[in-house]
Amino acid sequence: MQTVDRTDLPVAIEGDGVEFRTDRVGDMSIAWVRLPAGADLRPALAGLPGDRCPCPHWGYMISGRLVMHGEGGSTTYEAGQAFYWAPGHAPEAVTDCEYVDFSPSQQLGEVVRHLQGG
């Protein structure tokens, strides 16, 4: 058994109030994400399939509220809710928010490299 604190995870992306920490745990990765109010990741996801994140995520909203934009429309997620985000989504923070999610490592790695400019 293992526990993970936010600060145990290495920083993959940081700047302009965005903090994305992630680490691999077997075939899955855990990510702890903080987004400031107004952060819209749609421009950063441009160039990925459909200009959206192609990686599925299972997680929990710790605080705040965000809108997840997808092909079929947008859905709002709030603190205290568990979620599944299918491939083809792009987040926009309505308020400062924080969430933790679990994703297939290989797919998440491809998205992180894209966001890092690689």
Steps between C-alpha positions, in 0.01 A plus 500: 500500500611852430385855568589802292515862612480771235858608567624141453424529129753665269392819322442439129347838410504823700432864420231767497337337802483156337660217694496152349679230700509140384675170549467152360362219716515185288304542176309793648608848603371719778473872436428777748388813319440859608350750257433869568163655419481578130762245391383361166709211370334480159772707326775284657330181376488621138684254279386192690225285340190719475697773683401333828661266752490145359571336837229368735508609865328375815515732798360722771446876519658617826403866475355755263309462178593439138326453169609208285446571131444200275360408161151458642497824699625616838456364852577676829681315778518624861683422822389172652421327169670195355536499121586309188619710207496303176752579226414822317475762775652838589474664846426860587516610865198703612654557844835406648480122504692193601447139403675167499468252215624163381583432135676246277868597526591475134210716383549756775870521420421591140267780612752634753776506236266695269418750776871538577558591138671175407 
